[in-house]
Amino acid sequence: MTTLSHRPVVGNEAPMAHVFPEFGAGGFTRLDGTVEFYFRVNALMRPDDVVVDLGAGRGKFLEDPVAARRELQRLRPRCAELVGLDVDPAVAQNPALTRAHVYDPDGAFPLADASVDLIVSNWTFEHVANPAVLAAEVDRVLRPGGWLCARTPRKWGVVGMSARLVPNVLHHRALRRLQPAKQERDTFPVAYALNSREAIRRWFPADRFEHHVYAMSAEPAYVGASTLAMRALLGVNKVLPSAAGATLMVFLRKR
């Protein structure tokens, strides 16, 4: 007879397990934004693609305790090359990449024209202070038919508006209360100049890109260990229209 052992539910997992009955079957919920985003990224990616992880960082996703979700984010085995770009030198230590480059956010990507098939940007657009430069570089390095896939807090969503009320110098202190497991080295200044539908349409015009953009309200993981707060925010999400979701999912195909 096989004996089943259940590990204790700790930290931010507690409200997840209490609120979402499916959490016990795999460790993720039906509203998991990471699963939603990376499943679609994988659907667009081909084995011979050159893929850029824009804002790759140190490879924090490798610490994800949920194996299925971690593997969705591990793109390197399913493409020809995975190139990491980041303003943070920590990208050089990211073991998930084929190669890595540190770049100047006000300068050019260290990549050739029309050399990239797909760009993934996960939780990066909210940090972009100069969207004109970034959009021009994305347009330059993407091949025709290539994809830009980005996930970012929506500027006018609950997370976006809350973050803009907190000065950048206090972000880590605030997040330490809501997400005690998040390290200071994973907290960066926000600009909120490229995370609204209006900004996406402005900097990636329709004559250059096909737009497949939608908002979603993923599980409110930022509430920390409070089951009550999670239930309250889920209640708010239910009465809001879907277009007012807290997360903006951006999928653009270059013409």
N, C-alpha and C positions, 0 to 999 in steps of 0.2 A: 504494500500500500504506500502511495506517495503522500508525504505530509506537506501541506501547503503552509508556507510561512509568509506572513505579511509584515513588511517593514513599516515602522511607525511613520505617520504623516506628520511632517514638521514644517516650520516656516511658512512660506507662501503656499505650500501644497495644501495646508489645512483647509482654507476656504474653498479652494478648487474642489477638493474631495467632498466637502459638505454641500456645495451648491450644484456641482455637476456630477450626476451619478455615473456617467461614462468615464470619468477620470480614472477610475480603478482599472479600466480595461485598456491599458497601454500608457497611461500617464499624461494624456492630453485630452482637451475638450473639443466639442464640436465647433467652438468659436475660436480655435487656436489660429491666430493670425500668421504665425510662422509656417504652420502646415499649409494654410491657404496660399501664402505668397510663394513659398518654394515649390509647392506642387505645380503651380502654373509656370514658374521659371523652368522647371525640369521638362514640362510639356513643350516648351519653345526651344530648348537646347538640343543640338545635334552632336553626334560623336566627333565630327570633324571641326567643330566650332572653336574659334579663339574667343575666350570669355574673359572679361575684365570684372574684377570685384572692386568697385569704387568705394573706398572707405573700408578696406578689408581688415584693418587693424591687426591685432595680435592673434586673431583666430579664436575669439571668445566662444564661438559656437561649439568648439570641441569640448567644452566643459558641460554641455547640455546633458543632463542625466538621462534623458529619454532617447534611447538608441534610434528609434525610427525617425524622430524629428532631427536628430543630429545627422543622420545619413542623408536626409533630404537636402540639408545645407552643404553637404560635402560634394561640391560640384566637380572637383578635379578628375575623378575616375570616369566621368560621363562626357568629357569634352577633350579636345586635342591639347589645349593649353589654358591654364588659369593664371591670369596676371593680376597681381594685387597692386592697387594704387592707394596711397594714403598720405596725408600730411604728417602723420605720426611715424617717427622712425621705428616704432614697434612692429610695423608691417614686415620689416626684414626678418623677424623671428617667427613669422606665421608659417607653420609647417604644412598648411593645407594648400599652399600655392605652388605653382611651377616656378614663378619668379616674382619678385616684388620691386616696386619703385616708390621712393618718396618724392612727392611733387609739390610745387608751389601752388597754393590755391588761386593765386592771381596770375599764374603762368600756364604754359602749355603742358598737356600730358606728354610724357616721354614715349610716345607711340607714333607710328607712321600713319599717314592718311589712309583711310579706308582699309584698316588692317584688323578690325574687330567685328565679330559677328553678334555678340551679345554683351551688354553691360548690366551688371547687377549692382544695385545700390540699396543696401538695407539699413534703415535708420541713419541716413547720411544727409538727405536733402535739407533737413531742418537746421543743419550746421553751415550750409552754404551761404556765405555773405556776399558773394559776387556771382549771381546766377548768369549774367551775360557771358562771363568767361567760361563757366562750366558748360553751359548749353552749346556754345560755339565749339568747344573741344569735343563734346559728345558727338555733335554733327560731323566734325572733321574726321574722327577716327572710326566711326561706324560705317560699315559697308551698306550700300543700298539693300534694303530688305532686312537689315539688322535690327535688333531689338534693344530698347532701354527698359529695364524693369526696376522699379523703385518702390520702396515702402517707406512711408514717413507719417508722423503724426499730422493730422489735418490742422491747418492753422486755426480754423474756427471751431475745432472740436474741443472736447472736455480737456484732453491732455495738452493740446496746443495752447489753449487760452490760459490754463493753469500755469504752464511753464513760462509763458511770457510775463506773468505777474511776479515771477521770482527772478531777481537779478542773477546773472550768470555766476557771480562769485558765491552765491548761496545755493546753487543747484545741488552740489554734492551733499550738503548738510540736509537739504530737504529730502533728497532721494535716499539718504541713509536711514531716514525714519520710515519711508514707504517701502524701500527695497534694501534691507540691511545687508544682503549678500552682494550688492553691486559695489565694485571697487572704485576708488577715486580715479584710477588710471583709465577707467572706462566711461568717465563723465567729461563731456566736452561742451564748450560754449555753443549756444544756439543763436540763430539769426532769424529764422522763420521768414525767409525771403523767397523760398522755392517749395512751399508745401501747401499751396492752395490750387484749386482748379484754374483760377484766373492766372496765376503765375505760370502754371504749366502751359496753358494756351499761349501766353505771351512769349515765353522763351523757347517753346518748341512749337512753332506755328504749324497750322494744319496743311499748309502747302509743302512743308518739309517732312511732316510726320503724321501717320495715322494714329489717332488717339483711342485707346481702350482703357479708360480711367474710371475707377469706381471707389466709393467710400464704403467702409465696413466698420462695424462695432465689434471688435474682438473682445475676448475676455478681459476684464479690467484688472490685469495682473499687478498694476502699480499700486493697488490698495494695501499691499503688504499682507499681514496676517489677520485682517479684519473681515470676518464672514459677513457681518452686518453691512459694512461699507460696500462689499462686493455685491450683495443683494440689492442695495440701494441704487448703485450705479447700473446694474442690469435692468432695474425697473425704469430708470431714466432712459436707457437705450431703447426699451420697448416702445416708449411713447414718441420717440424721435423718428422722423422719416429716415429711410435707409441712406439717403443722400447726405445726411448729417452725421454719418459715422465718424468715429474718432480717428480712424486710420485711413489714409489715402493710398490706394493701390494704383500705381502708375505703370501702364504698359504701352509703350510707344514704338511703332514700327517705322523706320526711316524709309521714305519713298525713293 
